[in-house]
């Protein structure tokens, strides 16, 4: 075919009509559930990129009920980040206090913010109901202690949470008091 030929949109649509939308289609979303344009959420104009992150599929994985809940989390994270930045710049604050604040922020607002606090998997993939705990007498006089870095806390690939949940151990996070 020739590259300089142009087919008007109306003619194209006559020969190739759009597929009908599904009965459960949400207005303002594309065929795969993502947003089609920027829109206002909670009085704030959200960009297409922000809305794509908060798509229904991700909300389900994170165990969140709505975009509003996600953007409220983002707002709280931004406030906490500003407070952390101010604390880290303050020369009167000790290094231990700065490390404690950074570890706390990482655990509450880091990459694992939407993970289950018991098994550390995404809330939509949580396996807690399948976990079985050993009776306390199975370990005899011994106790399990899991020690990890604050960046490892909440990672789904970390087995520390499963050890703690199944064997009844304690989790200690480096840098956190």
N, C-alpha and C positions, 0 to 999 in steps of 0.2 A: 504494500500500500504506500501511497504518497504521504510524506511527512507534513506537507503544507495544507492538507485537508483539515477542515474544522467542521465538527458536527455540532449544531446548536443544541443546548441542553434540553430544550423541549422535545426535539426529535430523538435525542438519545434516550430520554425517559419513556417515550412512546414504545421504543423497541426493547428497553431494559427497565421495566418498572421496579421500584423498590419493593423489598420483601415486606409484608405486613408485620407490624410490631406485635410482640408477644402480649398476652393479656395482662401479665404482671409487670409490664414495662413502666419504669419510673421516668416521668417527664424530666428532661434536662440531662439524661444520661444516654450514652451510646449503646450500641448493640451488645457490648461486653460489660456493661455496668459502669464504665468510666464516665466522667463529666464531658459535656460537649462545649461548654463555655463557662466563663467566670460568673459567679453569682454571690449574692449577699448571704452570709451565714452569721446569725447572732449580731446583726448590725454592722458586720465587717465585710468588705468586698474581698472575697477570696479568689486568688488566681487559679487558672486551670491546673497548674502544677500542684498547688496546695490541695485542691479538690481531688486530684488524681490519687494523691497519697491516702486520702480519706475515703476511698471508694468502698462500696458495700462489701466486696470480697475481703479487703484488709480489715474493715471494722469487725467482720465476723471472726477472722483469725485472732484479732486482738481481744475479742470478747467485749467489744463496746457496742452500745445500743444505737448510737447515732453520731453524725458528724459533729453535732453540738458538743457531745462528750469528748470527742477527740480534740476539737479546737480549744475546749476548756483546759484540757491537759497541756496543750501547747502553750497556752497563756500562762498557766502556773509554772511550767518549765522555764519559760522566758524570764519570769519574775525571779525565780530561784537562781537562774544563771546570772542575772544582773547582780543579785546579792552576793553570790559566790565571787564574781569578778571583783566587786568592791572589797570583799574580805581579803582576797589574794593580793590586792594592791596595797593594802594597809600595812605599813612597816611595823606597827606596834603589835601585830598579831603574831604569835609564835608559830614556828614551822609545824609543830604537832597539831595545833588548832587548824592551820591551813590544810594539812593532810586529812584531818578528820572531816572538814567541810567538803573537800573535793571527793573523798570516798563516799560520804553521805549523798552528795549530789549525784554521783555516778550510779549509786544503787537505786535511787528513787526516780531519776529522770534520764538515765542513760539508755543505751540501746535495748535493755531488757525491761523497760518500763511497763510494757504490756504483757509480760510473761507471768505465768502462775507463780506465786511466791513459794509454793511447796515443791513442784517438780521442775520448775524453770522453763517449761515449754510454753509456746504461745497459748493463750487462754483457750483459743479455739481448738487446740490439739492436746489439751491437758490430759494426762494419764493418771491423775491422782486416784480416781475411783478404782483403778486396776492394781494399785500398789498394795502390797501386803507387808505388814510390819511383823518383825520377829518378836516373840515374847521377850521381856527383859531378862528372864533367867537364861536365855539361850547363849548370851555372851558371858555368863558367869559374872565375875567381879570386874570385868573389863568394860570400858566405855569407849565410844567412838567420838573422835573430834576431827572435824574437817576445817582445815586452815586454808584460806585462799585470798588472792588479791582482789581488790574491789572491782577491777575490770572484769574479773572472771565471774563475779556474783551475778546470777540471773541468766547466764548463758545456757541455752538449751543443750549445748554439746558438753557441758560440764556434768560429771557424774556425782559431784559433791552433794547435790540436792537429793539424789536418789539414795545415796548412802545414808544421809541424814534421815530421810523419810522412812526408809525400810529398817534401819538398824537403831534408830532412835538417838542418833548422835547430835552433838552441838556443832553449829557452824560459827567459825570465828573469821572475821574479815580483817585483813591487814589494813591498818590505818584508821580503823573505826573503833571508837572507844566503847 
